[in-house]
Amino acid sequence: MQVKDKVVVVTGAASGIGKALCQRFAAEGARAIVASDVNKEGTEQVAAEIAGQTESLAVVTDVGNEETPGPAGWWTFPVSWIREFIASKSRR
């Protein structure tokens, strides 16, 4: 999977596989990474860790719960980041 110069969205990004994906994609040259999880502290920490390698943004939301205001949060990142690639690791 080629991620160089792509924008990547990773759900479940605060720990485990999601965190590892963020780190791997940053190392492989992703243009920007949007890290998403319900764990605010963990998500912000992951975004901060990879910020030295790529643009990053922490979005706190529960993608598995239709009742949460999460989808509005997706529009808080720059429109220029909306690109052709999404990586998803969800709890569902």
C-alpha positions as CSV (number, residue, x, y, z in Angstrom):
1,M,0.0,0.0,0.0
2,Q,1.5,3.3,-1.1
3,V,0.9,6.2,1.3
4,K,3.6,8.7,0.2
5,D,2.1,12.1,-0.3
6,K,-1.4,10.9,0.6
7,V,-3.8,12.0,3.3
8,V,-4.7,9.2,5.7
9,V,-7.5,9.0,8.3
10,V,-7.0,6.4,11.0
11,T,-9.8,5.5,13.4
12,G,-8.9,3.9,16.7
13,A,-5.7,5.8,16.6
14,A,-5.0,6.3,20.3
15,S,-3.5,2.8,20.9
16,G,-2.7,-0.6,19.5
17,I,-3.0,-1.2,15.7
18,G,-4.4,2.3,15.1
19,K,-1.4,4.0,16.8
20,A,1.0,1.7,14.9
21,L,-0.7,2.6,11.6
22,C,-0.2,6.3,12.3
23,Q,3.4,5.8,13.1
24,R,4.0,3.6,10.1
25,F,2.2,5.9,7.7
26,A,4.1,8.9,9.0
27,A,7.4,7.0,8.5
28,E,6.4,6.1,4.9
29,G,5.8,9.7,4.0
30,A,2.1,10.3,4.3
31,R,1.3,14.0,3.6
32,A,-1.0,14.3,6.5
33,I,-2.6,12.0,9.1
34,V,-5.9,12.5,10.8
35,A,-5.9,10.5,14.0
36,S,-9.3,9.7,15.5
37,D,-10.4,7.9,18.7
38,V,-12.7,8.4,21.7
39,N,-9.6,8.6,23.9
40,K,-8.8,12.4,23.8
41,E,-5.5,12.2,25.6
42,G,-4.2,9.2,23.6
43,T,-5.3,10.6,20.3
44,E,-3.6,14.0,20.9
45,Q,-0.5,12.2,22.1
46,V,-0.3,10.2,18.9
47,A,-0.9,13.3,16.7
48,A,1.9,15.1,18.6
49,E,4.3,12.2,18.3
50,I,4.0,12.1,14.5
51,A,3.9,15.9,14.0
52,G,7.6,16.0,13.4
53,Q,7.3,13.7,10.4
54,T,4.0,14.9,8.8
55,E,1.1,17.2,9.3
56,S,-1.3,15.7,11.9
57,L,-4.6,16.4,13.5
58,A,-6.3,14.7,16.4
59,V,-10.1,14.3,16.1
60,V,-11.9,13.0,19.2
61,T,-15.0,11.0,18.1
62,D,-16.6,7.6,18.3
63,V,-17.2,6.5,14.7
64,G,-19.1,3.5,15.9
65,N,-21.8,5.6,17.6
66,E,-24.3,7.5,15.4
67,E,-25.3,9.6,18.5
68,T,-22.0,11.4,18.9
69,P,-21.2,14.7,17.2
70,G,-18.1,13.1,15.6
71,P,-19.0,13.6,11.9
72,A,-18.9,17.3,12.3
73,G,-15.4,17.0,13.7
74,W,-14.2,15.6,10.4
75,W,-14.7,19.0,8.8
76,T,-12.4,20.7,11.3
77,F,-9.3,19.7,9.3
78,P,-8.2,21.7,6.2
79,V,-10.2,21.0,3.1
80,S,-6.9,20.5,1.2
81,W,-6.4,17.4,3.3
82,I,-9.5,15.7,1.7
83,R,-7.7,13.2,-0.6
84,E,-7.8,9.8,-2.1
85,F,-6.9,7.5,0.7
86,I,-8.5,6.4,4.0
87,A,-7.1,3.8,6.4
88,S,-9.6,2.6,9.0
89,K,-9.3,0.4,12.0
90,S,-12.6,0.6,13.8
91,R,-13.8,-1.1,17.0
92,R,-16.9,-2.4,15.1
